[in-house]
Amino acid sequence: MKKLGIVGCGAIGSSLAKAIAEGKAGNVKLISLYDKVFDRALKLVKELKDNIKACKTFNEFLDTKPDFVIEAASQEAVRDYSERILEMGAELMILSVGALLDEALRLKLDSLAKSKGLRIYVPSGAIAGLDGVKATRNSKIYKVTLKTTKNPRALERAPYITEKRIDLKNLKEVKEIFEGTAEEAVKAFPANINVSATLSLAGIGQKRTLVKIIADPKTELNIHEVELEGDFGRIYFKMENKTHPENPATSYLAFLSALQTLNSALSYGLIIGT
Ligand SMILES: NC(=O)c1ccc[n+]([C@@H]2O[C@H](COP(=O)([O-])OP(=O)(O)OC[C@H]3O[C@@H](n4cnc5c(N)ncnc54)[C@H](O)[C@@H]3O)[C@@H](O)[C@H]2O)c1
């Protein structure tokens, strides 16, 4: 049975921990939790009423020797911890996928995982349709665009909003607040636009994937519209995601996707889909 550790006890990490405790993830035992806000890990351990360690430091977390780690924390966490997790010999799932648009980091982690015979899982997260996007890489792709619409509440803490002094609190109408490449989007909205990172890694890369972000005070959904054109024809898909009850910036689907990725990673036999 795999021993699992989770870094980040917020919306996704807590939902995953609870689902795993309920046996929804297959042959795995949750052994340790780490959050830079220790009380969050402690609170979750108390809720789970199981023999799980809430760790005060990342070193303490590594000492519990998980052989599968889920990062559900932040881009900073991916940068600071991934190498040490892989060095220890654990497989890794990354939710804060924006961090992987740093090419040097991505290549380093990829090559370390290969040298150790380990996998790094990046769930589809808040979008579906990546099977189609991956398939089109074998053809010529002319363009990939992502249009993301969220309630201003989900966007207001982003560095881009603070730096540009955009007033989202008093927004009454739909407003386009950002247009740029996926590379620019993940820097401007590090906790919001992981979808653009996953899409660009699956498709034509962070410099050619174009992103628009719209604030809509009348929506309670996280809406992602993706369009691809190429030799294969045109693909268009639209996600209308409910937000996670604990975090309006996060789609509930992102948690479901991480849970399913874990299930697949732990399974043998029939594999359906790309
Ligand atoms: N891949 C996707 O499609 C997708 C979708 C939604 C969210 N996400 C990303 O997944 C991550 C988790 O999302 P969430 O909604 O659970 O966030 P959240 O803010 O609810 O929880 C994150 C938790 O991680 C902790 N944390 C942050 N940095 C840390 C660090 N360096 N070390 C230890 N703990 C740290 C925080 O204290 C917090 O408790 C975020 O980075 C988010 O951007 C990805």
The ligand as an ORCA input file, in Angstrom:
! r2SCAN-3c Opt
* xyz 0 1
  N      -4.258     22.662    -11.734
  C      -5.412     23.298    -11.620
  O      -6.264     23.296    -12.507
  C      -5.676     24.057    -10.347
  C      -6.985     24.465    -10.062
  C      -7.207     25.135     -8.866
  C      -6.148     25.428     -8.018
  N      -4.890     25.057     -8.363
  C      -3.729     25.373     -7.507
  O      -3.623     24.381     -6.503
  C      -3.061     24.958     -5.316
  C      -3.998     24.660     -4.135
  O      -5.263     25.258     -4.381
  P      -6.283     25.514     -3.173
  O      -7.528     26.053     -3.756
  O      -6.317     24.320     -2.289
  O      -5.510     26.704     -2.412
  P      -5.750     27.232     -0.932
  O      -5.267     28.638     -0.901
  O      -7.140     26.937     -0.479
  O      -4.757     26.326     -0.047
  C      -3.373     26.348     -0.199
  C      -2.741     25.939      1.134
  O      -1.360     25.728      0.915
  C      -0.613     26.366      1.937
  N       0.682     26.766      1.364
  C       0.928     27.714      0.429
  N       2.243     27.778      0.160
  C       2.838     26.847      0.940
  C       4.189     26.445      1.134
  N       5.191     27.026      0.457
  N       4.453     25.463      2.018
  C       3.439     24.860      2.724
  N       2.144     25.217      2.596
  C       1.853     26.198      1.725
  C      -1.460     27.556      2.368
  O      -1.145     27.950      3.700
  C      -2.880     27.003      2.219
  O      -3.334     26.408      3.417
  C      -2.915     26.459     -5.604
  O      -1.592     26.762     -5.992
  C      -3.863     26.688     -6.759
  O      -3.448     27.770     -7.579
  C      -4.649     24.362     -9.499
*
